Amino acid sequence: MRRLLPILLCGALLFSAPAVAVPFWGARQSSAVDTPPAQLKPGEWFWGGVTKGWGPMAVIVSLTEQRAYAYRNGILIGVSTISSGKAGHETPTGVFTILQKDKDHRSSLYNDAPMPYQQRLTWGGVALHAGGLPGYPESHGCVHLPSEFARLLFDNSNMGMVVVVSEAGVSADDIVHPHAVSPIDPHTGAERPVLPLPDGQAYAWHPELAATGPVSMLVSSADQQLVVYRNGTEIGRARAELNSGGDALGTQAFIVGQGFLPGEIPGLSGKRMPNWMRIGIPGSNRNVGTPLAASTIDNLKVPDGFLAAVLPLLLPGVVLVATDQPILPETTGGKLQLLDSDPPETGTSQTQ
């Protein structure tokens, strides 16, 4: 009995000892939303508020850039530095979907190493998860993310979310170097570039491409185009004039509120413009929640036929993002800006 007691005590201590702390990788806070992605240092990232009800989400991982781009309903909501597979353990390119989510995953291959916020891409061991970020590929095939970015992505994604892993020489250039609007279909991962309207065409309108789902819009003063997405699919595009009064527009976001502005829309008999409110962009919350005056809304000019088609879709909760950054592939350059979609307050398989 005397010999057995120390053994029992030792066993009790082993079972009651606290688990080894999980490391925290990367920056704890988002970088400024107007940080050019190319200027993000290893471990840095940025992210805007987002809700799952705002439309389908998709992620593009650029092995060439060593960055990940997150989109919601066609519009960029986050960018992060990554570390992908090193030589001999390269991360595969292609279109994947999230097969499994495990917040507290540990590796079955590498000494029970912690892999927080794991989102599995293949049953052979490739996943998105928080991990080391030295500034170059160093994983065994997985895509390492900063811990807080990995948490945000984990919390906002769903099973089946599309993840496209791209690389120069293998993938299309606009998927290797993504921009402010998504170049892929969030349901299939197929390439879906934003293109100029043909000469002489004022707008295109194809609501049948997505009959239902959340609606969001983005207008670029640089490209003089407005793009409409429903359920992650582009359903319309128009030439647009966005008057900023000569001042730099930056990036601003607005949401349709309750009710309508007084009076009819000129040229559209019986049609009224809904009320709009400003919503926050991380790092710049000036005038959040304030309604827009009719004179401000009048600064955006689109063809009457296009406006008449869009108006029935402008229900409370629809988001419009306005930016002076270009969105077309041939003109896109410089910094991307992040958009906040939140309205104001009113198994046993292996992973590497």
PLY file of the C-alpha trace (Angstrom):
ply
format ascii 1.0
element vertex 352
property float x
property float y
property float z
element edge 350
property int vertex1
property int vertex2
end_header
0.00 0.00 0.00
2.89 2.37 0.84
4.42 1.68 -2.55
1.08 2.18 -4.32
0.28 5.56 -2.72
3.07 7.59 -4.44
2.05 6.08 -7.77
-1.57 7.09 -7.23
-0.55 10.61 -6.16
1.69 10.98 -9.20
-1.13 9.87 -11.46
-3.49 12.36 -9.87
-1.00 15.18 -10.43
-0.58 14.22 -14.06
-4.29 14.22 -14.74
-4.89 17.48 -12.88
-1.96 19.39 -14.41
-3.05 22.29 -16.64
-2.82 21.79 -20.36
0.07 23.38 -22.21
-0.91 26.88 -23.23
-1.77 27.34 -26.89
0.56 29.90 -28.54
-0.82 33.16 -29.90
0.50 33.94 -33.34
0.50 37.29 -35.14
-0.94 40.69 -34.31
-3.68 40.90 -31.72
-5.39 43.87 -33.34
-6.43 44.67 -36.90
-4.16 46.96 -38.89
-5.68 50.15 -40.27
-8.19 49.30 -42.95
-6.47 51.47 -45.54
-3.18 49.58 -45.21
-2.09 48.31 -48.64
-2.00 44.50 -48.40
1.55 44.47 -49.77
2.62 46.53 -46.75
1.30 44.09 -44.17
4.20 42.64 -42.21
4.32 38.95 -41.26
1.55 38.28 -38.76
-0.41 41.43 -39.61
-3.97 41.49 -40.95
-7.10 43.60 -41.18
-10.78 42.77 -40.88
-14.09 44.62 -40.93
-17.28 43.83 -39.10
-19.42 41.30 -40.90
-22.57 39.34 -40.31
-23.42 35.89 -41.69
-26.73 37.16 -43.00
-24.99 39.52 -45.41
-24.38 36.85 -48.06
-22.07 33.94 -48.91
-18.42 34.06 -47.93
-15.38 32.92 -49.90
-11.62 33.01 -49.37
-8.75 33.31 -51.85
-5.31 32.19 -50.65
-2.52 33.55 -52.83
0.59 31.40 -52.37
2.50 33.88 -54.51
1.63 36.84 -52.30
1.53 34.80 -49.06
-1.77 36.45 -48.24
-5.40 35.40 -47.77
-8.36 37.51 -48.95
-11.83 37.09 -47.41
-14.96 38.20 -49.29
-18.58 38.46 -48.20
-21.24 38.72 -50.90
-18.62 39.69 -53.47
-16.95 42.48 -51.46
-13.61 42.33 -49.64
-13.91 42.19 -45.84
-10.45 41.03 -44.71
-6.84 40.42 -45.71
-4.16 38.52 -43.81
-0.57 37.45 -44.16
-0.09 33.67 -44.20
2.56 30.97 -44.22
1.93 28.06 -46.58
3.69 24.74 -47.22
7.48 24.68 -47.50
9.49 22.86 -50.17
8.54 19.19 -50.18
5.28 19.94 -48.39
3.74 22.44 -50.81
0.16 23.58 -50.27
-1.89 22.31 -53.22
-3.60 24.79 -55.51
-7.21 24.48 -56.62
-10.77 24.91 -55.43
-11.63 23.48 -52.01
-14.51 23.61 -49.56
-14.46 23.56 -45.77
-14.92 19.90 -44.80
-14.57 20.21 -41.03
-14.28 22.92 -38.38
-12.49 22.32 -35.07
-11.79 25.25 -32.76
-9.38 23.32 -30.53
-7.77 20.96 -33.02
-4.43 19.27 -32.35
-2.26 17.50 -34.88
-2.36 13.71 -35.12
0.95 13.80 -37.01
3.16 16.30 -35.19
3.29 15.59 -31.47
-0.21 16.84 -30.69
0.76 20.35 -31.84
-2.05 22.88 -31.34
-3.80 24.06 -34.52
-6.50 26.44 -33.28
-9.50 27.37 -35.41
-8.83 24.61 -37.90
-10.90 24.59 -41.07
-10.11 21.47 -43.06
-9.60 21.68 -46.83
-8.59 18.06 -47.55
-8.88 14.80 -45.66
-5.19 14.26 -46.41
-4.13 16.94 -43.94
-4.40 20.42 -45.48
-6.30 23.05 -43.51
-6.55 26.72 -42.61
-5.59 27.31 -38.96
-3.66 29.61 -36.64
0.06 28.97 -36.77
3.57 30.32 -37.17
4.12 33.28 -39.50
7.82 33.82 -40.22
7.21 35.69 -43.47
7.78 32.76 -45.82
6.36 29.26 -46.48
7.26 27.00 -43.54
4.29 24.74 -42.84
3.83 21.07 -43.72
1.09 21.95 -46.21
-1.45 23.85 -44.15
-2.16 27.57 -44.45
-1.08 29.30 -41.24
-3.02 32.42 -40.20
-2.65 34.94 -37.36
-4.57 33.69 -34.33
-7.12 36.51 -34.16
-7.73 36.53 -37.92
-8.15 32.74 -37.79
-10.74 33.17 -35.02
-12.68 35.81 -36.96
-12.64 33.69 -40.09
-13.69 30.59 -38.15
-16.58 32.41 -36.46
-17.89 33.94 -39.68
-17.50 31.03 -42.11
-19.75 28.05 -42.68
-19.19 24.41 -43.52
-18.83 24.16 -47.29
-17.35 27.64 -47.73
-15.29 27.86 -50.94
-11.55 28.40 -50.59
-9.49 28.94 -53.75
-5.72 28.45 -53.42
-3.89 30.21 -56.25
-0.33 30.57 -57.50
1.35 32.44 -60.34
1.81 30.27 -63.42
-1.07 28.03 -62.38
-3.98 30.38 -61.69
-5.46 33.43 -63.42
-3.71 36.69 -62.55
-6.79 38.28 -60.95
-7.03 35.30 -58.57
-3.31 35.38 -57.75
-3.57 39.14 -57.08
-7.17 39.69 -55.85
-8.77 43.12 -55.49
-11.67 44.87 -53.76
-14.37 42.80 -55.46
-14.23 39.05 -55.68
-12.96 37.46 -58.92
-14.58 34.10 -58.09
-18.05 32.64 -57.76
-18.49 32.00 -54.00
-20.60 28.90 -54.68
-18.26 27.12 -57.12
-14.89 28.88 -56.99
-14.98 29.45 -60.75
-13.32 32.60 -62.05
-15.73 35.52 -62.39
-13.77 38.69 -63.20
-15.26 42.17 -63.08
-15.04 43.56 -66.61
-15.75 46.92 -68.23
-19.11 47.47 -69.88
-18.91 47.38 -73.68
-18.56 50.75 -75.37
-21.94 52.44 -75.64
-23.65 50.16 -73.10
-24.95 52.12 -70.13
-25.78 49.15 -67.95
-26.38 45.40 -67.77
-29.15 43.85 -65.66
-29.60 40.09 -65.15
-31.58 39.48 -61.94
-32.38 35.94 -63.10
-28.77 34.94 -62.31
-29.65 35.03 -58.59
-33.37 35.16 -57.94
-33.10 35.51 -54.16
-30.61 36.35 -51.43
-28.93 39.32 -49.73
-28.09 42.31 -51.94
-24.97 44.46 -51.73
-23.48 47.05 -54.07
-20.12 48.67 -54.68
-19.45 51.84 -56.68
-15.99 53.01 -57.75
-15.40 56.64 -58.71
-12.10 55.60 -60.33
-13.80 53.20 -62.74
-17.16 54.99 -62.86
-18.96 51.70 -62.33
-21.52 50.35 -59.88
-21.78 46.58 -59.36
-24.78 44.83 -57.75
-24.47 41.43 -56.08
-27.25 39.14 -54.88
-26.38 36.00 -52.94
-22.76 36.42 -54.04
-23.56 36.64 -57.76
-23.27 39.76 -59.88
-26.71 40.57 -61.25
-26.13 44.09 -62.54
-23.55 46.67 -63.50
-23.89 50.28 -64.61
-21.88 53.28 -65.57
-21.99 55.62 -62.58
-20.95 59.16 -61.83
-19.92 59.69 -58.23
-19.40 63.33 -57.33
-17.24 63.84 -54.26
-17.06 67.61 -54.61
-13.44 67.43 -55.68
-12.37 65.80 -52.42
-10.87 62.32 -52.10
-13.73 59.95 -51.43
-11.84 57.29 -49.54
-14.11 54.37 -48.73
-17.54 54.86 -47.21
-20.35 52.44 -46.47
-24.10 52.97 -46.25
-27.13 50.85 -45.41
-30.78 51.16 -46.40
-32.90 52.14 -43.41
-36.62 52.33 -42.81
-38.88 54.66 -44.76
-38.36 56.88 -47.79
-37.12 60.34 -48.61
-39.90 62.83 -49.36
-40.93 63.34 -52.97
-40.58 61.29 -56.13
-37.32 60.57 -57.90
-37.00 62.98 -60.85
-37.67 61.15 -64.09
-39.18 58.12 -62.36
-42.84 58.80 -61.77
-44.19 57.27 -58.57
-40.74 56.04 -57.43
-39.21 57.14 -54.12
-35.68 56.78 -52.76
-35.34 54.89 -49.48
-33.58 56.41 -46.52
-29.86 55.62 -46.21
-27.57 55.72 -43.16
-23.80 55.68 -42.77
-22.22 52.56 -41.30
-18.79 52.27 -39.76
-15.49 51.44 -41.35
-12.91 50.19 -38.83
-10.75 53.08 -37.71
-13.15 55.70 -39.04
-16.57 55.86 -37.47
-17.37 59.47 -38.23
-21.10 60.13 -38.55
-22.00 56.47 -38.08
-25.76 56.02 -37.86
-26.59 59.43 -39.32
-29.08 59.57 -42.19
-27.97 60.85 -45.59
-29.48 64.03 -46.97
-31.17 63.87 -50.35
-28.46 66.17 -51.73
-25.77 63.65 -50.75
-27.62 60.78 -52.38
-28.00 62.88 -55.53
-24.20 62.84 -55.88
-24.48 59.32 -57.29
-25.83 59.32 -60.84
-26.78 56.10 -62.65
-28.95 55.50 -65.76
-32.68 55.86 -65.06
-33.44 52.38 -66.39
-30.88 50.82 -64.09
-32.14 52.78 -61.07
-35.72 51.72 -61.80
-34.60 48.06 -61.90
-32.58 48.30 -58.65
-35.11 50.23 -56.56
-37.34 47.21 -55.72
-34.28 45.49 -54.24
-33.35 48.38 -51.94
-34.88 46.95 -48.80
-33.67 47.67 -45.24
-30.28 46.06 -44.70
-28.95 46.43 -48.25
-25.39 47.80 -48.20
-23.72 50.20 -50.63
-19.97 50.76 -50.55
-18.51 53.80 -52.29
-14.78 54.06 -52.96
-12.33 56.07 -55.02
-10.24 52.94 -55.49
-10.48 51.15 -58.88
-12.13 47.74 -59.12
-11.46 46.76 -62.73
-8.45 44.47 -63.27
-6.78 46.72 -65.81
-6.97 49.77 -63.55
-6.70 48.29 -60.10
-3.63 49.34 -58.21
-2.62 50.87 -54.92
-4.25 50.14 -51.63
-7.42 48.20 -50.98
-9.79 49.30 -48.26
-11.87 47.18 -45.99
-15.61 47.47 -45.64
-17.66 47.07 -42.48
-21.01 45.45 -43.14
-22.38 45.84 -39.62
-25.17 48.41 -39.29
-25.09 50.80 -36.34
-26.60 49.62 -33.07
-30.43 49.89 -33.69
-12.88 13.03 -36.61
-9.66 11.12 -36.41
-8.33 12.23 -39.78
-4.93 13.89 -39.94
-4.09 17.57 -40.13
-0.58 18.87 -40.55
0 1
1 2
2 3
3 4
4 5
5 6
6 7
7 8
8 9
9 10
10 11
11 12
12 13
13 14
14 15
15 16
16 17
17 18
18 19
19 20
20 21
21 22
22 23
23 24
24 25
25 26
26 27
27 28
28 29
29 30
30 31
31 32
32 33
33 34
34 35
35 36
36 37
37 38
38 39
39 40
40 41
41 42
42 43
43 44
44 45
45 46
46 47
47 48
48 49
49 50
50 51
51 52
52 53
53 54
54 55
55 56
56 57
57 58
58 59
59 60
60 61
61 62
62 63
63 64
64 65
65 66
66 67
67 68
68 69
69 70
70 71
71 72
72 73
73 74
74 75
75 76
76 77
77 78
78 79
79 80
80 81
81 82
82 83
83 84
84 85
85 86
86 87
87 88
88 89
89 90
90 91
91 92
92 93
93 94
94 95
95 96
96 97
97 98
98 99
99 100
100 101
101 102
102 103
103 104
104 105
105 106
106 107
107 108
108 109
109 110
110 111
111 112
112 113
113 114
114 115
115 116
116 117
117 118
118 119
119 120
120 121
121 122
122 123
123 124
124 125
125 126
126 127
127 128
128 129
129 130
130 131
131 132
132 133
133 134
134 135
135 136
136 137
137 138
138 139
139 140
140 141
141 142
142 143
143 144
144 145
145 146
146 147
147 148
148 149
149 150
150 151
151 152
152 153
153 154
154 155
155 156
156 157
157 158
158 159
159 160
160 161
161 162
162 163
163 164
164 165
165 166
166 167
167 168
168 169
169 170
170 171
171 172
172 173
173 174
174 175
175 176
176 177
177 178
178 179
179 180
180 181
181 182
182 183
183 184
184 185
185 186
186 187
187 188
188 189
189 190
190 191
191 192
192 193
193 194
194 195
195 196
196 197
197 198
198 199
199 200
200 201
201 202
202 203
203 204
204 205
205 206
206 207
207 208
208 209
209 210
210 211
211 212
212 213
213 214
214 215
215 216
216 217
217 218
218 219
219 220
220 221
221 222
222 223
223 224
224 225
225 226
226 227
227 228
228 229
229 230
230 231
231 232
232 233
233 234
234 235
235 236
236 237
237 238
238 239
239 240
240 241
241 242
242 243
243 244
244 245
245 246
246 247
247 248
248 249
249 250
250 251
251 252
252 253
253 254
254 255
255 256
256 257
257 258
258 259
259 260
260 261
261 262
262 263
263 264
264 265
265 266
266 267
267 268
268 269
269 270
270 271
271 272
272 273
273 274
274 275
275 276
276 277
277 278
278 279
279 280
280 281
281 282
282 283
283 284
284 285
285 286
286 287
287 288
288 289
289 290
290 291
291 292
292 293
293 294
294 295
295 296
296 297
297 298
298 299
299 300
300 301
301 302
302 303
303 304
304 305
305 306
306 307
307 308
308 309
309 310
310 311
311 312
312 313
313 314
314 315
315 316
316 317
317 318
318 319
319 320
320 321
321 322
322 323
323 324
324 325
325 326
326 327
327 328
328 329
329 330
330 331
331 332
332 333
333 334
334 335
335 336
336 337
337 338
338 339
339 340
340 341
341 342
342 343
343 344
344 345
346 347
347 348
348 349
349 350
350 351
